[in-house]
Amino acid sequence: MSTDIRAELAKQVRRPAHWLLVAIAGALTLTFAYLIPYASYTGTTSDAPGSGRGLDSMLPGQFIGNAVAGTPVFAGALALVAGVLVAGSEYTWDTWKTVLTQGPGRLRVYAAKLVTVAAGTLLMVLVLFGIAAAASAVVAALEDRSLVWPSLADLATGAGAGWLALTMWAVLGVLLGIALRGVALPIGLGLVWMLAVQNLLAAIAAPLLDWAAELQKALPGPNVGSLVAELGANEETPGVDALVGAGQATMVVAAYLLVFAVLGGVLLRRRDVL
């Protein structure tokens, strides 16, 4: 199994697309959590000084919320794309036959892909936390504020929640790549769900229909949004809204992760890979 994991990791780290996705996630977090809010706060945009987000939200004590605020939508979407690339590319390149004829069984190869996906999402979380921490320290220095950091327990909780959320999205990408046997269609459908359907349900259907409001509490996106809201993510961020408690959100997201992983393995094991 360790050989399969090393082989999969060696293959994926050589793909520039994965590094690009991590870089985009970091750039978006820096831009929307710090650069634009700070420009608004200082009055360097068209708004009056202080009319944007408060300074406290950009200081080191709040950087955990800023780091994970993108996981319900944009960072989660990038993780989903990465998951699709890990599994769906084997169909696009027609390499499943080559991989499986080398000896390992389908489930061993699939498990190695899941481990690789988890490692990739962990890297993304660490990058987001590093960027948010550095940016918050710069803001504190510019505004002559003291560096008051979250506790190690809060840091571990925030990183774990972000890792859980991103891994869930990435494993959904793996499932879509296997179910639809490709890359383009799974990415397209996954992004439509995350960027359009979820937001339309929350913004239009839920305020008008009671059943829609209850339904969204069981969907993966709103539960990720509730989870990161409990960690201090700004609720003005798309997808962030404390609809349910942190405990329920954690259990629902973990359940979706398990279901997506099992369904992907069942499909890969039972269907022809061609």
C-alpha positions in Angstrom: 0.0 0.0 0.0 2.8 2.4 0.8 4.3 1.8 -2.6 1.0 2.7 -4.2 0.7 5.9 -2.2 4.3 6.9 -3.0 3.6 6.3 -6.7 0.4 8.3 -6.7 2.0 11.2 -4.8 5.0 11.2 -7.2 2.6 11.4 -10.1 0.4 14.1 -8.7 3.1 16.5 -7.4 4.5 16.7 -10.9 1.2 18.1 -12.2 1.5 21.9 -12.5 -2.3 22.1 -12.3 -2.4 21.1 -8.6 0.1 23.7 -7.6 -1.8 26.3 -9.6 -5.0 25.5 -7.8 -3.2 25.9 -4.4 -1.7 29.2 -5.6 -5.1 30.5 -6.7 -6.7 29.5 -3.4 -4.0 31.5 -1.6 -4.3 34.5 -3.8 -8.1 34.6 -3.4 -7.9 34.4 0.3 -5.3 37.2 0.5 -7.3 39.4 -1.9 -10.7 39.0 -0.4 -9.9 38.5 3.3 -7.2 41.2 3.5 -6.3 43.4 0.5 -9.7 44.6 -0.4 -11.0 44.9 3.2 -7.9 46.8 4.2 -8.1 49.1 1.3 -11.7 49.9 2.2 -10.8 50.4 5.8 -8.0 52.9 5.0 -10.1 54.7 2.5 -7.9 53.9 -0.5 -10.9 52.7 -2.4 -13.9 54.9 -3.4 -15.5 54.2 0.0 -15.0 56.4 3.0 -12.3 55.4 5.5 -13.5 52.8 8.0 -16.6 52.0 5.9 -15.5 48.4 5.1 -14.9 45.5 7.5 -13.5 46.4 10.9 -9.8 46.3 11.6 -10.3 43.7 14.3 -11.4 41.1 11.7 -8.0 41.5 9.9 -5.8 41.1 13.0 -3.9 37.9 14.0 -6.6 36.9 16.6 -9.1 36.4 13.8 -6.9 34.9 11.1 -8.3 31.4 11.5 -11.8 32.5 10.3 -10.3 34.3 7.4 -8.2 31.3 6.4 -11.2 28.9 6.3 -13.8 31.4 5.0 -13.4 30.3 1.4 -14.0 26.5 2.0 -17.8 26.6 1.4 -17.3 28.1 -2.1 -14.1 29.2 -3.9 -11.5 27.1 -2.0 -13.9 24.2 -1.9 -14.5 24.5 -5.6 -10.7 24.4 -6.3 -10.4 21.3 -4.0 -13.2 19.7 -6.0 -11.3 20.4 -9.3 -8.2 18.8 -7.8 -10.1 15.7 -6.9 -11.6 15.4 -10.4 -8.1 15.7 -11.9 -6.7 12.9 -9.6 -9.3 10.4 -10.7 -10.8 11.7 -13.9 -7.5 12.1 -15.7 -7.0 8.4 -15.7 -10.0 8.1 -18.1 -8.9 11.1 -20.2 -5.4 9.7 -20.6 -6.7 6.1 -20.9 -4.2 5.0 -18.2 -6.4 2.9 -15.9 -5.5 -0.3 -17.8 -1.8 0.5 -17.5 -2.1 1.2 -13.8 -4.2 -1.9 -12.9 -2.1 -4.3 -15.0 0.9 -3.5 -12.9 -0.4 -5.6 -10.0 -2.4 -3.6 -7.5 -6.1 -4.1 -7.2 -8.6 -1.4 -7.9 -9.4 -0.6 -4.3 -5.7 -0.4 -3.4 -5.2 2.1 -6.2 -8.3 4.0 -5.2 -7.2 4.1 -1.5 -3.9 5.5 -2.6 -5.7 8.2 -4.6 -7.8 9.1 -1.5 -4.6 9.4 0.6 -3.1 11.6 -2.0 -6.2 13.8 -2.1 -6.1 14.2 1.7 -2.4 15.1 1.5 -3.2 17.7 -1.2 -6.0 19.3 0.8 -3.8 19.4 3.9 -1.2 21.3 1.9 -3.9 23.7 0.7 -5.1 24.3 4.3 -1.5 24.9 5.5 -0.9 27.4 2.7 -4.2 29.3 3.5 -3.3 29.4 7.2 0.2 30.6 6.4 -1.0 33.4 4.1 -3.7 34.5 6.5 -1.3 34.5 9.4 1.3 36.5 7.5 -1.2 39.0 6.1 -2.8 39.6 9.6 0.7 40.2 11.0 1.4 42.8 8.3 -1.9 44.5 9.1 -1.1 44.6 12.8 2.3 46.1 12.1 0.8 48.7 9.8 -1.8 49.7 12.3 0.6 49.4 15.3 -1.4 46.7 17.0 -0.1 44.0 19.2 0.3 40.5 17.9 -2.3 38.4 19.8 -2.5 35.0 18.2 -5.2 32.3 18.7 -4.4 29.4 21.1 -2.9 26.2 19.8 -6.1 24.4 20.5 -8.1 26.9 18.4 -5.5 26.7 15.7 -5.7 22.9 15.6 -9.5 23.0 15.6 -9.6 25.5 12.7 -7.0 23.6 10.7 -8.9 20.3 11.3 -12.2 21.8 10.2 -10.7 23.4 7.1 -9.0 20.1 6.2 -12.3 18.1 6.7 -14.2 20.6 4.5 -11.7 20.7 1.7 -11.2 16.9 1.8 -14.9 16.4 1.5 -15.1 18.5 -1.6 -12.0 16.9 -3.1 -13.5 13.4 -2.6 -16.7 14.5 -4.2 -14.5 15.5 -7.2 -13.0 12.0 -7.2 -16.4 10.5 -7.1 -17.6 12.7 -10.0 -14.5 11.9 -12.0 -15.1 8.2 -11.6 -18.9 8.4 -12.1 -18.6 10.4 -15.3 -15.3 9.0 -16.5 -13.6 12.2 -17.4 -12.6 15.7 -16.4 -14.5 18.4 -18.2 -18.1 17.3 -17.4 -17.4 16.5 -13.7 -15.7 19.8 -13.2 -18.5 21.6 -14.9 -21.3 19.9 -13.0 -19.4 20.3 -9.7 -18.8 24.0 -10.2 -22.5 24.6 -11.2 -23.6 22.9 -8.0 -21.2 24.8 -5.8 -21.3 28.2 -7.4 -24.8 28.4 -8.6 -27.3 25.8 -7.2 -26.2 26.1 -3.6 -26.3 29.9 -3.7 -29.6 30.1 -5.5 -31.1 27.7 -3.0 -29.9 29.8 -0.1 -30.7 33.2 -1.6 -34.0 32.6 -3.4 -35.6 29.3 -2.4 -34.9 29.1 1.3 -36.5 32.5 2.2 -39.7 31.6 0.3 -40.1 27.9 1.0 -39.9 26.3 4.5 -39.0 22.9 3.0 -36.1 24.5 1.1 -34.9 26.2 4.2 -34.9 22.8 6.0 -33.4 21.0 3.1 -30.3 23.2 2.9 -29.5 22.3 6.5 -28.7 18.8 5.3 -26.6 19.8 2.2 -22.8 19.8 2.3 -22.2 23.4 1.4 -24.4 25.0 4.0 -22.9 22.7 6.7 -19.4 23.7 5.7 -20.6 27.3 5.8 -22.0 26.8 9.3 -18.8 25.1 10.5 -16.5 27.9 9.4 -18.9 30.5 10.7 -18.4 29.0 14.2 -14.7 29.5 13.7 -15.1 33.2 13.1 -15.4 33.4 9.3 -17.1 36.6 8.1 -20.8 35.8 7.4 -20.7 38.3 4.5 -18.5 35.8 2.7 -20.5 33.8 0.1 -21.6 30.4 1.6 -20.8 31.3 5.2 -23.9 31.3 7.4 -24.5 29.7 10.8 -27.6 27.7 9.9 -26.7 24.8 12.2 -24.4 24.2 15.2 -20.8 23.3 14.8 -21.4 19.8 16.1 -24.1 18.9 13.6 -22.1 20.6 10.8 -19.0 18.5 11.6 -20.9 15.3 11.6 -22.8 16.0 8.4 -19.6 17.0 6.5 -17.8 13.9 7.8 -20.8 11.7 6.8 -20.7 13.2 3.3 -17.0 12.5 3.1 -17.5 8.9 4.0 -20.4 8.4 1.6 -18.5 10.0 -1.3 -15.5 7.9 -0.6 -17.5 4.6 -0.4 -19.5 5.4 -3.5 -16.4 6.1 -5.5 -14.8 2.8 -4.5 -18.0 0.9 -5.3 -18.2 2.4 -8.8 -14.6 1.8 -9.6 -14.7 -1.8 -8.4 -17.9 -2.8 -10.1 -17.7 -1.0 -13.4 -15.5 -1.5 -16.4 -12.8 1.1 -16.4 -12.9 1.7 -20.2 
